[in-house]
Amino acid sequence: MKPTILDTDTAEKFWDRHWSGMTRPSSGTPSAALERLVAGRPAGRAVDLGCGRGDDAIWLARNGWQVVAVDVSQTALDTVRRSAETAGVVRQVTCLRHDLSTTLPDGPFDLVLSMFTHTPLEFDRTALLRAAATLVAPGGLLLIAGHGSLAPWAWSDPEIQLPKAQDVADALALFDWNMIEIADYPRDARGPDGQVAQVLDSVIALERPFD
């Protein structure tokens, strides 16, 4: 279903309305890229930029990380808090509201996540990802996942050409960082009416070198 964007919408209003229909607690099931690329790393301090319901944040907290969950939507953050309480990790999760187009929490972090941070509103995603990179501690990991293609029911025109993983990495220009993974993965996506389509997920994992 296409989202309704009102003339009076700010990012906060739009995402509060979006998440108001999805307030059930997080399952704590992580994004595939997060589980694959972070499971073997020592736990530390992490930030999840655009955390939504908090699936990734809760998984990280269960695995020993101290997590700062960040979203523009207070409705989403309230769900994250309830999920953390249910999962018994409320002391491991701090929720902060930021409009990611203007402000970010203070770093540094051992892990910085930007997982599918897309919006139908006007938004400079590349600028966000460049700012996110400044939060990564030496030896820390920047993990980005995004849509490399869209399903027919997507918010935007499915014919739009989205940047692939290498395009995103090139735009960041972090050429002195250690490349852990830059790849596009096919995935079967399920739509709101049960329809299925294959889409691409673009994954970029870069490790900041020690000075």
C-alpha positions in Angstrom: 0.0 0.0 0.0 1.3 3.4 -0.9 1.8 5.8 2.0 -0.3 8.9 2.4 1.9 11.9 2.5 0.1 15.0 3.8 1.1 18.6 2.9 1.6 19.3 6.6 3.8 16.2 7.2 7.1 16.5 8.9 9.3 13.4 9.1 8.2 13.0 12.7 4.5 13.2 11.9 4.8 10.8 8.9 6.7 8.2 10.8 4.6 8.4 13.9 1.6 7.7 11.7 3.4 4.9 10.0 4.5 3.2 13.2 1.2 3.7 15.0 -0.1 0.7 13.1 2.8 -1.5 14.1 3.2 -1.2 17.8 3.5 -4.9 18.7 6.8 -5.7 20.4 9.8 -6.5 18.3 10.6 -10.1 17.7 14.3 -9.4 18.0 14.9 -11.2 14.7 17.9 -9.3 13.2 18.5 -8.2 9.6 20.3 -11.0 7.8 23.4 -8.8 7.1 23.7 -7.8 10.8 23.6 -11.4 12.0 26.1 -12.6 9.4 28.6 -9.8 9.8 28.4 -8.9 13.5 27.8 -12.2 15.3 31.5 -12.9 15.6 32.6 -9.4 16.7 33.2 -8.5 20.3 30.3 -6.7 21.9 30.8 -3.0 22.5 28.8 0.2 22.0 26.4 0.4 19.0 24.1 2.9 17.5 21.1 1.9 15.3 20.2 4.9 13.1 16.5 4.7 12.0 15.8 1.8 14.4 12.1 1.5 13.6 10.5 -1.2 15.9 14.0 -2.1 17.1 14.5 -5.7 15.8 18.2 -5.1 15.3 18.7 -3.1 18.5 17.0 -5.8 20.6 19.1 -8.6 19.0 22.3 -6.6 19.7 21.4 -6.0 23.3 20.6 -9.7 23.8 24.1 -10.4 22.5 25.9 -8.1 25.0 26.0 -4.8 23.2 25.1 -1.5 24.7 22.8 0.0 22.1 21.6 3.5 21.3 18.4 3.2 19.3 17.7 6.3 17.2 14.6 7.3 15.3 12.6 10.4 14.4 9.4 8.7 15.6 8.6 8.7 19.3 6.0 6.1 18.5 8.7 3.8 17.2 10.9 4.5 20.2 8.1 3.7 22.6 7.8 0.3 20.9 11.6 -0.2 21.3 11.4 0.5 25.0 8.5 -1.9 25.5 10.4 -4.5 23.5 13.5 -4.0 25.6 11.5 -4.5 28.8 9.9 -7.7 27.4 13.3 -9.0 26.3 14.9 -8.2 29.6 17.5 -5.9 28.1 16.1 -2.5 29.1 19.4 -1.5 30.7 21.3 -2.3 27.5 19.1 -0.1 25.2 19.0 3.7 25.2 16.3 5.4 23.0 17.0 8.8 21.5 14.8 10.8 19.1 16.7 12.5 16.3 15.7 13.8 12.9 18.6 12.1 11.0 18.6 14.8 8.4 19.7 17.4 11.0 21.2 15.7 14.1 22.9 12.5 15.3 23.9 11.2 18.7 27.4 11.7 20.0 29.9 9.0 19.2 32.1 7.2 18.9 30.6 3.7 18.5 32.1 0.3 17.8 29.2 -0.4 15.5 27.2 2.1 13.5 24.1 0.7 11.7 22.0 2.3 9.0 19.7 -0.5 7.9 17.2 0.3 5.1 17.1 4.0 6.0 14.8 5.0 3.1 11.8 7.3 3.1 9.2 8.6 0.6 9.9 12.1 2.0 12.7 14.3 0.7 15.9 13.1 2.3 19.7 13.1 1.5 20.6 9.5 2.3 24.2 9.9 1.2 24.7 12.8 3.5 23.4 10.7 6.4 25.7 7.9 5.6 28.7 10.2 5.4 27.8 11.7 8.8 27.2 8.2 10.2 30.8 7.3 9.2 32.1 10.0 11.5 30.6 8.2 14.5 32.6 5.0 14.0 35.4 4.4 16.5 38.9 3.3 15.2 38.5 -0.5 14.6 34.7 -0.1 14.5 32.3 -1.2 11.8 30.0 0.8 9.6 27.2 -1.5 8.4 24.7 -0.2 5.8 21.9 -2.1 4.2 19.5 -0.7 1.6 17.1 -1.5 -1.2 19.0 -2.1 -4.4 15.7 -2.6 -6.2 12.0 -2.2 -5.4 9.0 -4.5 -5.3 5.9 -3.6 -7.3 4.0 -2.6 -4.2 6.9 -0.3 -3.0 6.3 3.3 -1.9 8.3 4.7 -4.8 8.1 3.8 -8.5 9.5 0.3 -8.9 11.2 1.4 -12.2 13.4 3.8 -10.3 17.1 2.8 -10.5 18.4 2.6 -7.0 22.2 2.7 -6.3 23.8 -0.7 -5.9 26.2 -1.5 -3.1 29.3 -0.4 -5.0 27.6 2.9 -5.9 26.9 3.6 -2.3 30.4 2.7 -1.2 31.9 4.9 -3.9 29.8 7.8 -2.8 31.1 7.5 0.7 34.7 7.6 -0.6 36.1 5.8 2.5 38.9 4.3 0.4 41.3 3.9 3.3 38.8 1.9 5.4 39.0 -1.9 5.4 36.4 -3.4 3.1 34.6 -6.3 4.9 31.7 -6.6 2.3 30.2 -4.8 -0.6 27.6 -6.9 -2.3 24.0 -7.1 -3.6 21.9 -10.0 -2.5 18.6 -11.2 -4.1 15.8 -11.8 -1.6 12.1 -12.8 -1.9 10.0 -10.0 -0.4 6.4 -10.5 0.6 3.9 -7.8 0.1 1.0 -6.6 2.2 -1.5 -8.9 0.4 0.8 -11.9 0.4 2.3 -11.3 -3.0 6.0 -12.3 -3.5 8.7 -10.6 -5.6 12.4 -10.8 -5.8 14.3 -7.7 -4.8 18.0 -6.8 -4.2 19.4 -5.8 -0.8 22.6 -3.8 -1.0 25.1 -4.4 1.8 28.2 -2.3 2.7 30.4 -3.2 5.6 33.5 -1.1 6.2 35.9 -1.2 9.1 37.6 2.0 10.2 41.3 1.6 10.5 43.2 2.4 13.7 45.0 5.7 13.5 
